Amino acid sequence: MMKRKRNSKAVGSQHVERDADEETETKSTSILDLPDFIFKDVVLRLPLKAIIMCKCVCKPWRRIISDPQFAKMHFASAQPCPLVRTLGNSRVSRMLYLIEPSEINVSYNSDNYSPDGVNLKLETKLKIPLRNAEMVPQNPSGAKLSLCSKGGSKKRCMNVRTIKVRTKEQKFQIVNSCNGILCLSDPSYNNPLAICNPVTGEYLNLPAIDEVDNSLNDIVSCGFGFSEKTNEYKVIRLFDQGRPELISCPITGKEVFGKRVAEVHTVGSGSWRRIGHAPSYGCELRFTTCLKGSLHWIRKDDRKLDFIYSFDLSQEQFKAIQPPPLEHRMKDWDNLRNLSLGVLNNSLCLCVGPVFDDIDIWVMQKHGEPKSWTKFISINLSVYDRWPVGVYHPINFLESKGLLMFQCPKSAFMYYEPQFDQWKYFRIQDIKMKFEAVAHTPSLILLKDVVTGDNAEILNVNSRCHEFKLLGETKDLFLVEEIRDLEIDTDASSYSYSDEE
């Protein structure tokens, strides 16, 4: 009896301890118990891919992150990022790779600089739609199982099927980016066809182009932007029509011979509006940049002093912008061919060079005032050996006080810190392919929340063909830093670089 009583007491004490533990666990705080404002503050500091993953954790988190107010808060603090995709006449290039600067170890100092460089897998993958997805059969007979490389050996991926599609029927060209939305066009004539938010996976088809006009078109120039005054997104397209006739130049007012006309579409409406003639020169919109309600671009004939044009989206008027004082470089036309426009610190910027000279970054400190052009950064390349020549496109001036640029011919990124006069050079690890990159500010704001109108039919990128992979989409891409050691020949007083490959 005593033994049985002792056992009963032991069992009873175990029950008491277990109940106490359960009560303690019940009273403990879970991350789900965080107030909404604290959770938002934490999540807003995360990279985009992590935010999207948090959205899939539970219903409360999905509710908070799906809130339009949260999307606006995220966009207000978002930074321009390189949005990369492959180039090639035989590729549709539906996949986009977003490189957030925080993912790259760009800081150059002795404390955290890695001698082995950076090897970053491009994991934030987004998509744009196929141009004619309805033409792709749901169960294509030509679908093949992919061969995925893993651990040095190839194994068959049973759940991934790759298909081939006709490039001319399915490929889109990226025109430009504005407020997290891409404008997409037909690669053959560059007619604008759709706008898309690759983060939310939404897109909207633009009204069809009139067949009569299309038959008379040469290559179309187009651009996409947002007007703060009218709170409207607009697309403009310029094209030749008919025979040249005596017209009034929309910029100078002088009588000239021309046949270039302009049409504007307000996103959400059902048609294009003819607004009159367009400038006869500068018909190709290069490096189209939207800033403060105006589209800016570099005209094709950049030997003229007024080679920067703009289009006010609210007034729907063309203007010429006086560029920075470049008289000392006007003699070298090669330098002027390597021009690019962009936005740095919410100001219009112009990147000049290089050939065998400097890279100069000019910034218009007061928008619309040419006298406010200021040389922001000058990178001296005359002492560097084998420096890549071509167009450098400014992406962002980071919080680390460094400039991130994309170099077109080499499909590479350059990060430069003026404070230390040091640079880093990153290339995409695929020497067989060429890539393009646009400065893109990722946005969680839904298209339906920014586009209004009776003709705003929002479609989903993944509504068709999302279960299939196209050519090249199963391959992983990496951003790799090229380490170059600066060798100083003190006797010859010269500098040279040696590549570690």
C-alpha positions as CSV (number, residue, x, y, z in Angstrom):
1,M,0.0,0.0,0.0
2,M,2.8,2.4,0.8
3,K,4.5,1.6,-2.4
4,R,1.3,2.2,-4.4
5,K,0.8,5.5,-2.5
6,R,4.3,6.7,-3.4
7,N,3.7,5.9,-7.0
8,S,0.5,7.8,-7.0
9,K,2.2,10.8,-5.6
10,A,4.9,10.6,-8.2
11,V,2.4,10.3,-11.0
12,G,0.5,13.2,-9.5
13,S,3.6,15.4,-9.3
14,Q,4.3,14.6,-13.0
15,H,0.8,15.8,-13.9
16,V,1.3,19.0,-12.0
17,E,4.6,19.7,-13.7
18,R,3.2,18.9,-17.1
19,D,0.2,21.2,-16.5
20,A,2.6,24.0,-15.4
21,D,4.7,23.5,-18.5
22,E,1.6,23.7,-20.7
23,E,0.4,26.8,-18.9
24,T,3.9,28.4,-19.4
25,E,3.8,27.5,-23.1
26,T,0.3,28.9,-23.4
27,K,1.4,32.2,-21.8
28,S,4.6,32.5,-24.0
29,T,4.6,35.0,-26.8
30,S,4.6,33.9,-30.4
31,I,5.9,36.0,-33.3
32,L,2.3,35.9,-34.5
33,D,1.4,37.9,-31.4
34,L,3.4,40.9,-32.5
35,P,1.4,44.1,-33.1
36,D,0.8,44.8,-36.8
37,F,2.9,48.0,-36.8
38,I,5.9,46.1,-35.4
39,F,5.5,43.3,-37.9
40,K,5.3,45.8,-40.8
41,D,8.4,47.6,-39.6
42,V,10.3,44.3,-39.5
43,V,9.1,42.9,-42.9
44,L,9.7,46.2,-44.7
45,R,13.4,45.8,-44.0
46,L,13.5,42.4,-45.8
47,P,14.4,41.7,-49.4
48,L,11.6,41.3,-51.8
49,K,11.9,37.5,-52.1
50,A,11.7,37.2,-48.3
51,I,8.6,39.4,-48.2
52,I,6.9,37.2,-50.8
53,M,7.8,34.1,-48.8
54,C,6.4,35.7,-45.6
55,K,3.1,36.2,-47.4
56,C,2.8,32.4,-47.7
57,V,3.4,31.6,-44.0
58,C,0.0,32.1,-42.6
59,K,-3.3,34.0,-43.1
60,P,-2.6,36.9,-40.7
61,W,0.7,37.6,-42.5
62,R,-0.9,37.3,-45.9
63,R,-3.6,39.8,-44.8
64,I,-1.0,42.4,-43.7
65,I,1.3,42.1,-46.7
66,S,-1.7,42.1,-49.1
67,D,-3.0,45.3,-47.7
68,P,-2.7,48.1,-50.3
69,Q,-1.4,50.4,-47.5
70,F,1.5,48.0,-46.9
71,A,2.3,48.0,-50.6
72,K,2.5,51.8,-50.7
73,M,4.8,51.8,-47.6
74,H,7.1,49.3,-49.3
75,F,7.3,51.2,-52.5
76,A,8.0,54.5,-50.7
77,S,11.2,53.0,-49.3
78,A,12.1,50.7,-52.3
79,Q,15.3,51.3,-54.2
80,P,15.9,51.0,-58.0
81,C,17.4,47.6,-58.7
82,P,18.8,46.0,-61.8
83,L,16.2,43.8,-63.6
84,V,18.2,41.5,-65.8
85,R,17.1,39.2,-68.7
86,T,18.8,37.3,-71.5
87,L,19.1,38.7,-75.0
88,G,19.1,36.7,-78.2
89,N,17.1,36.4,-81.4
90,S,16.2,32.8,-80.7
91,R,15.1,33.3,-77.1
92,V,11.7,34.5,-75.8
93,S,13.3,35.6,-72.5
94,R,10.2,35.4,-70.3
95,M,12.2,35.1,-67.1
96,L,13.5,38.2,-65.3
97,Y,16.1,38.3,-62.5
98,L,15.9,41.0,-59.9
99,I,19.2,41.9,-58.2
100,E,18.7,43.8,-55.0
101,P,21.8,45.8,-54.1
102,S,21.6,44.6,-50.4
103,E,22.4,41.1,-51.7
104,I,25.8,42.2,-53.1
105,N,28.8,42.7,-50.8
106,V,29.6,46.1,-52.4
107,S,31.2,47.8,-49.4
108,Y,34.9,48.3,-50.0
109,N,36.9,48.4,-46.8
110,S,39.4,46.2,-45.1
111,D,36.9,44.9,-42.5
112,N,34.5,43.1,-44.7
113,Y,36.2,42.8,-48.1
114,S,36.4,39.2,-49.3
115,P,39.5,38.4,-51.3
116,D,37.5,35.6,-53.0
117,G,34.9,38.1,-54.3
118,V,31.2,37.7,-54.5
119,N,29.4,34.7,-56.0
120,L,25.6,35.5,-55.9
121,K,22.9,33.2,-57.2
122,L,20.2,35.2,-58.9
123,E,17.2,33.7,-57.0
124,T,14.6,36.4,-57.2
125,K,12.9,35.3,-60.5
126,L,10.0,37.2,-62.0
127,K,8.1,36.7,-65.2
128,I,6.5,38.7,-68.0
129,P,3.7,37.1,-70.1
130,L,4.0,35.5,-73.5
131,R,2.8,37.7,-76.2
132,N,0.3,35.2,-77.5
133,A,-0.1,32.7,-74.7
134,E,-3.4,31.5,-76.1
135,M,-1.6,30.0,-79.1
136,V,0.4,27.6,-76.9
137,P,-1.6,24.3,-76.4
138,Q,-2.3,23.3,-72.9
139,N,-0.8,19.8,-73.5
140,P,1.9,20.4,-76.2
141,S,3.1,17.2,-77.8
142,G,6.7,18.6,-78.1
143,A,7.1,19.0,-74.3
144,K,10.3,17.4,-73.0
145,L,11.4,16.5,-69.5
146,S,14.3,18.8,-68.4
147,L,17.7,17.6,-67.4
148,C,18.8,19.4,-64.3
149,S,22.4,19.6,-63.2
150,K,23.0,18.8,-59.5
151,G,26.2,17.8,-57.8
152,G,28.1,17.5,-61.0
153,S,25.7,14.9,-62.4
154,K,22.5,15.3,-64.4
155,K,19.2,13.9,-63.2
156,R,15.8,14.0,-64.7
157,C,13.3,16.5,-63.3
158,M,10.0,14.7,-63.5
159,N,7.9,17.8,-62.7
160,V,9.5,20.2,-65.1
161,R,8.6,20.2,-68.9
162,T,10.3,22.4,-71.4
163,I,8.6,23.6,-74.5
164,K,9.6,25.4,-77.7
165,V,7.7,28.4,-78.9
166,R,8.0,30.6,-81.9
167,T,10.1,33.7,-81.1
168,K,8.2,35.9,-83.5
169,E,4.9,35.1,-81.9
170,Q,5.7,35.1,-78.2
171,K,8.6,37.5,-77.5
172,F,8.2,40.9,-75.9
173,Q,10.7,43.7,-75.8
174,I,11.1,45.9,-72.7
175,V,10.6,49.6,-73.5
176,N,11.2,51.1,-70.0
177,S,10.2,50.9,-66.4
178,C,8.1,53.4,-64.4
179,N,6.9,53.0,-60.8
180,G,7.5,49.3,-60.8
181,I,5.6,48.7,-64.1
182,L,7.2,47.6,-67.3
183,C,6.1,48.7,-70.8
184,L,6.4,45.8,-73.3
185,S,6.5,46.1,-77.1
186,D,6.6,44.0,-80.3
187,P,10.3,43.4,-81.1
188,S,9.7,43.7,-84.9
189,Y,8.2,47.2,-85.0
190,N,8.5,48.2,-81.4
191,N,4.8,48.9,-81.1
192,P,3.8,49.1,-77.4
193,L,1.5,46.2,-76.6
194,A,1.2,45.7,-72.9
195,I,2.2,46.9,-69.4
196,C,3.1,44.5,-66.7
197,N,4.0,44.4,-63.0
198,P,6.3,41.4,-62.8
199,V,6.3,41.4,-58.9
200,T,2.5,40.9,-58.7
201,G,2.3,38.9,-61.9
202,E,-0.3,41.2,-63.5
203,Y,-0.4,42.6,-67.0
204,L,-2.8,44.7,-69.1
205,N,-3.0,44.6,-72.9
206,L,-3.0,48.0,-74.6
207,P,-5.5,48.8,-77.4
208,A,-4.8,47.3,-80.8
209,I,-2.9,49.5,-83.2
210,D,-4.8,50.6,-86.2
211,E,-4.0,48.4,-89.2
212,V,-3.8,51.2,-91.7
213,D,-1.3,53.1,-89.5
214,N,0.7,49.9,-88.8
215,S,1.1,49.2,-92.5
216,L,2.7,52.6,-93.0
217,N,4.9,52.5,-89.9
218,D,8.6,52.2,-90.0
219,I,10.2,51.3,-86.6
220,V,8.1,52.9,-83.9
221,S,9.5,54.8,-80.9
222,C,7.6,54.6,-77.7
223,G,7.7,55.4,-74.0
224,F,5.7,54.9,-70.8
225,G,5.4,57.2,-67.8
226,F,3.2,58.6,-65.0
227,S,1.8,62.1,-64.7
228,E,1.5,63.3,-61.1
229,K,-0.7,66.2,-62.1
230,T,-3.3,64.1,-63.7
231,N,-2.6,60.9,-61.8
232,E,-2.6,58.9,-65.0
233,Y,-0.3,56.5,-66.7
234,K,0.3,57.2,-70.4
235,V,2.0,55.5,-73.3
236,I,3.3,57.5,-76.3
237,R,4.3,56.2,-79.7
238,L,6.0,58.1,-82.6
239,F,6.0,56.8,-86.2
240,D,6.2,58.0,-89.8
241,Q,3.1,58.3,-91.8
242,G,2.5,59.3,-95.4
243,R,4.9,61.5,-97.3
244,P,7.0,64.4,-95.9
245,E,5.2,67.7,-95.9
246,L,5.8,71.2,-94.6
247,I,4.9,71.2,-90.9
248,S,5.5,73.4,-87.9
249,C,8.2,71.7,-85.6
250,P,6.6,71.0,-82.3
251,I,9.7,72.1,-80.5
252,T,11.1,75.1,-82.4
253,G,8.0,76.2,-84.2
254,K,10.0,76.6,-87.4
255,E,8.6,75.2,-90.7
256,V,10.3,71.9,-91.6
257,F,9.6,68.9,-93.8
258,G,8.5,65.9,-91.7
259,K,6.1,63.0,-91.6
260,R,6.5,61.9,-87.9
261,V,3.3,61.9,-85.9
262,A,2.6,61.1,-82.2
263,E,-0.2,59.2,-80.5
264,V,-0.9,58.9,-76.8
265,H,-2.8,56.3,-74.9
266,T,-4.1,56.9,-71.4
267,V,-3.9,53.5,-69.7
268,G,-7.4,52.3,-68.8
269,S,-9.0,54.0,-71.8
270,G,-9.9,52.1,-74.9
271,S,-8.1,54.0,-77.7
272,W,-5.1,55.9,-79.0
273,R,-5.3,59.7,-79.5
274,R,-3.5,61.5,-82.3
275,I,-1.9,64.7,-80.8
276,G,-0.2,66.0,-83.9
277,H,3.3,65.9,-85.4
278,A,6.4,64.8,-83.5
279,P,10.0,66.1,-83.9
280,S,11.4,64.9,-87.2
281,Y,14.8,64.3,-85.6
282,G,15.5,62.2,-82.6
283,C,12.9,59.7,-83.7
284,E,14.5,56.9,-81.7
285,L,13.8,57.1,-78.0
286,R,17.1,55.9,-76.4
287,F,17.3,55.3,-72.7
288,T,13.7,56.5,-72.1
289,T,13.5,57.8,-68.6
290,C,10.3,59.0,-66.7
291,L,10.9,61.6,-64.0
292,K,8.5,64.1,-62.5
293,G,5.7,63.8,-65.1
294,S,7.9,63.9,-68.2
295,L,9.6,61.4,-70.4
296,H,13.2,62.0,-71.3
297,W,15.3,60.4,-74.0
298,I,18.5,60.9,-76.0
299,R,17.9,61.6,-79.7
300,K,19.6,59.4,-82.2
301,D,21.5,62.2,-83.8
302,D,23.5,63.1,-80.6
303,R,26.0,65.4,-82.4
304,K,23.6,68.3,-81.9
305,L,23.8,70.4,-78.7
306,D,20.1,69.8,-78.0
307,F,20.3,66.0,-78.1
308,I,18.1,65.5,-75.0
309,Y,14.3,65.7,-75.7
310,S,11.4,65.4,-73.3
311,F,7.6,65.0,-73.4
312,D,5.4,66.5,-70.7
313,L,2.8,63.8,-70.0
314,S,0.2,66.2,-68.5
315,Q,0.4,69.0,-71.2
316,E,1.4,66.5,-73.9
317,Q,4.1,68.8,-75.3
318,F,7.6,68.1,-76.6
319,K,10.6,70.1,-75.4
320,A,14.3,70.2,-75.9
321,I,16.6,70.2,-72.9
322,Q,20.0,71.8,-73.0
323,P,22.6,69.2,-72.0
324,P,25.6,69.8,-69.6
325,P,28.6,71.8,-70.9
326,L,30.3,69.2,-73.0
327,E,32.2,71.4,-75.5
328,H,35.5,69.9,-74.5
329,R,34.2,66.5,-75.5
330,M,32.2,67.4,-78.6
331,K,35.2,66.8,-80.8
332,D,35.3,63.1,-79.8
333,W,32.1,61.6,-81.3
334,D,33.0,58.2,-79.9
335,N,32.5,59.6,-76.4
336,L,29.1,61.0,-77.4
337,R,28.0,57.7,-78.8
338,N,28.4,56.3,-75.3
339,L,25.7,58.4,-73.7
340,S,22.9,57.2,-71.4
341,L,20.2,58.8,-69.3
342,G,18.9,57.7,-65.9
343,V,17.8,58.8,-62.5
344,L,20.0,59.2,-59.5
345,N,18.8,60.6,-56.2
346,N,15.5,61.5,-57.8
347,S,17.3,63.7,-60.4
348,L,17.9,63.4,-64.1
349,C,21.4,62.2,-64.8
350,L,23.5,61.9,-67.9
351,C,26.4,59.4,-68.2
352,V,29.1,60.3,-70.7
353,G,31.9,58.0,-72.0
354,P,34.2,56.3,-71.8
355,V,36.5,55.6,-74.7
356,F,40.0,56.2,-73.4
357,D,38.9,59.0,-71.1
358,D,36.8,59.5,-67.9
359,I,33.3,58.4,-67.1
360,D,31.4,61.6,-66.2
361,I,28.1,61.5,-64.4
362,W,26.1,64.8,-64.7
363,V,23.0,65.5,-62.5
364,M,20.4,68.1,-63.1
365,Q,19.8,69.3,-59.5
366,K,16.7,71.3,-60.4
367,H,14.4,69.6,-62.8
368,G,13.8,71.6,-66.0
369,E,16.7,74.1,-65.3
370,P,19.7,73.4,-67.6
371,K,21.9,75.7,-65.6
372,S,21.6,73.3,-62.6
373,W,23.6,70.6,-64.4
374,T,26.4,69.6,-62.0
375,K,29.2,67.0,-62.5
376,F,28.3,64.5,-59.9
377,I,31.1,61.9,-60.3
378,S,34.1,61.6,-62.6
379,I,35.9,58.3,-62.8
380,N,39.4,58.5,-64.3
381,L,40.0,55.5,-66.4
382,S,43.1,56.7,-68.2
383,V,45.4,54.8,-65.8
384,Y,43.5,51.5,-66.2
385,D,44.5,48.9,-68.7
386,R,41.9,47.0,-70.8
387,W,38.9,48.8,-69.4
388,P,35.7,47.7,-71.1
389,V,34.5,50.4,-73.6
390,G,30.8,51.0,-74.2
391,V,27.7,52.4,-72.7
392,Y,27.4,52.6,-68.9
393,H,23.9,52.9,-67.6
394,P,23.5,54.3,-64.0
395,I,21.2,52.2,-61.9
396,N,21.3,53.6,-58.4
397,F,23.5,55.6,-55.9
398,L,23.3,53.4,-52.9
399,E,23.1,54.2,-49.2
400,S,26.7,53.0,-49.0
401,K,27.7,56.1,-51.0
402,G,28.6,54.1,-54.1
403,L,27.4,54.2,-57.7
404,L,26.0,51.0,-59.3
405,M,26.1,50.9,-63.1
406,F,25.4,48.3,-65.9
407,Q,27.9,48.0,-68.7
408,C,26.1,46.9,-71.9
409,P,28.5,45.2,-74.2
410,K,30.0,43.0,-71.5
411,S,26.8,42.4,-69.6
412,A,28.6,43.4,-66.4
413,F,28.0,45.6,-63.3
414,M,30.4,48.2,-62.0
415,Y,30.3,49.5,-58.4
416,Y,32.3,52.6,-57.7
417,E,32.9,54.3,-54.3
418,P,34.1,58.0,-54.8
419,Q,35.2,58.2,-51.2
420,F,37.9,55.6,-51.6
421,D,38.3,55.9,-55.4
422,Q,37.8,52.1,-55.6
423,W,35.6,50.0,-57.8
424,K,34.3,46.4,-58.1
425,Y,33.4,44.6,-61.3
426,F,30.7,41.9,-61.5
427,R,29.8,39.7,-64.4
428,I,27.0,37.3,-65.0
429,Q,28.4,33.8,-65.2
430,D,27.4,32.9,-68.7
431,I,29.9,34.0,-71.4
432,K,27.8,32.6,-74.2
433,M,24.8,34.9,-73.7
434,K,24.3,38.6,-73.7
435,F,22.1,40.3,-71.1
436,E,20.2,43.5,-70.7
437,A,19.4,45.4,-67.5
438,V,16.9,48.1,-66.7
439,A,16.7,50.2,-63.5
440,H,13.5,48.9,-61.9
441,T,11.9,49.8,-58.6
442,P,10.0,46.7,-57.4
443,S,6.4,47.3,-56.4
444,L,3.8,45.3,-54.5
445,I,1.0,47.7,-55.6
446,L,-1.6,45.9,-57.7
447,L,-2.4,47.2,-61.2
448,K,-6.1,47.4,-60.3
449,D,-5.2,49.9,-57.6
450,V,-3.4,52.3,-60.0
451,V,-5.2,51.8,-63.3
452,T,-8.8,53.0,-63.7
453,G,-11.1,52.9,-66.6
454,D,-13.8,50.8,-68.2
455,N,-11.2,49.0,-70.4
456,A,-8.7,48.0,-67.7
457,E,-8.9,44.2,-67.9
458,I,-6.2,43.0,-65.6
459,L,-4.7,39.6,-66.6
460,N,-2.5,37.1,-64.7
461,V,1.0,36.2,-66.0
462,N,0.5,32.7,-64.7
463,S,-2.9,32.1,-66.2
464,R,-1.5,30.0,-69.0
465,C,1.8,28.1,-69.7
466,H,3.1,28.7,-66.1
467,E,3.6,24.9,-65.7
468,F,6.0,24.8,-68.6
469,K,9.6,26.0,-68.8
470,L,11.0,27.7,-71.9
471,L,14.5,27.3,-73.4
472,G,17.1,28.4,-70.8
473,E,14.7,28.9,-67.9
474,T,15.9,25.8,-66.0
475,K,19.5,27.2,-65.9
476,D,20.7,29.0,-62.8
477,L,22.5,32.3,-63.1
478,F,25.2,33.7,-60.9
479,L,26.7,37.1,-60.4
480,V,30.4,36.7,-60.0
481,E,33.0,39.3,-59.0
482,E,36.1,39.5,-61.1
483,I,39.1,40.1,-58.9
484,R,41.7,42.4,-60.4
485,D,44.8,43.2,-58.5
486,L,46.3,46.6,-59.1
487,E,50.0,46.3,-59.8
488,I,52.1,49.5,-59.5
489,D,55.3,49.7,-61.4
490,T,57.1,52.4,-59.4
491,D,60.0,52.6,-61.8
492,A,57.8,53.2,-64.8
493,S,55.2,55.1,-62.8
494,S,52.4,53.2,-64.6
495,Y,49.4,51.2,-63.5
496,S,48.2,47.9,-64.9
497,Y,45.6,45.2,-63.9
498,S,46.1,41.5,-63.8
499,D,43.0,39.3,-64.0
500,E,42.5,36.2,-61.8
501,E,40.6,33.7,-63.9
